[in-house]
Amino acid sequence: MSAAEFILGLVTLQRAGELILSHTNTRRLKARGAIEVAPRHYPLMVAVHAAWLISLWVFGHDQPLHVIALACYLVLQGLRFWVMRTLGARWTTRIIVLRQQPLVSSGPYRYLSHPNYAVVIGEIAVLPLVLGLPALAVIFTILNAAVLVIRIRAENRALAASREITAREITARQITAHTAS
């Protein structure tokens, strides 16, 4: 087994594990009354990520590793773990909204609205560079950007609507509490 195959094997296992975790978290959130928003783009996102990983296996399985790019990729994995740990049971690959749940504002969310997407942008670009495949880095960065435009717009609309509903419910509770006293 080459070093490239070892790295690709780890990334493949990581992504498979994340899909299982995402499915579990999604199911639990929906059981608590959460709803999925804008699911129509999800198959496109999965297709881009699957094509990226398959392309890396096809073209990069026997390539030498570029150590500096690998170090950058490992830093991105630390950031990915930070995002996932911060979100905990709310981390999912889908847009899931749970009413009356405040937005996460700790961890990397103190600095960025969408730190997970920043990490993914980096991963999509850097892992091909680890394997000496700059053309794949460019192609999949462009494809991922197109999907993220759709995704982030949908997520921002969902978060804005959720904040508006939560604000109305809090105001209604405050009015009720004030009139009851």
Secondary structure, DSSP 8 states (H G I E B T S, - for coil): --HHHHHHHHHHHHHHHHHHHHHHHHHHHHHTT-EE--GGGHHHHHHHHHHHHHHHHHHHTT----HHHHHHHHHHHHHHHHHHHHHGGG--SS-EE-TT-----SGGGGT-S-HHHHHHHHHHHHHHHHTT-HHHHHHHHHHHHHHHHHHHHHHHHHHHHHHHHHHHHHHHHHHHHHHH-
